[in-house]
Amino acid sequence: MYVVGKCRLNEILKEKKITQVDLALKLGMKKQQVHSYANNDRIMSYQTAKNIASQLNVNMEELYDFIQLDKQ
């Protein structure tokens, strides 16, 4: 089983040379919302992750680190 780990949005934005403000404008969302995802204050919904991944041309799975839990 896996759990959602750290959001990689800031790293991806830096690689793509896109700001949080630019991404928010392109997606029609508030900058604060993008900021809260990027800083791990909130976890993206499936729809939001799909839209962000599509805009950044990455797979949704790349937006987060996933942590594998030990099998018990």
C-alpha positions, 0 to 999 in steps of 0.5 A: 500500500502507498500513501501520498508523500511530499508534493513535487510541484515546486520542483516541477515548476522550477524545472519548467521555468513556470511560476505558481502565479503563471500556473494559477492563471493558466488553470483559472485558480487562485495563486494561494491554492497552488501555493497550498498544494506546492507547500504540502498544506493541501492534497490535490483532488484527482481532477486538480492533479489531472489538470495540473499534470496536463498543463505541465505535461507530466504524469499525475504520479510525478506530482507527489512522492509516494511512500510504500507502507510495510506489508503486515 
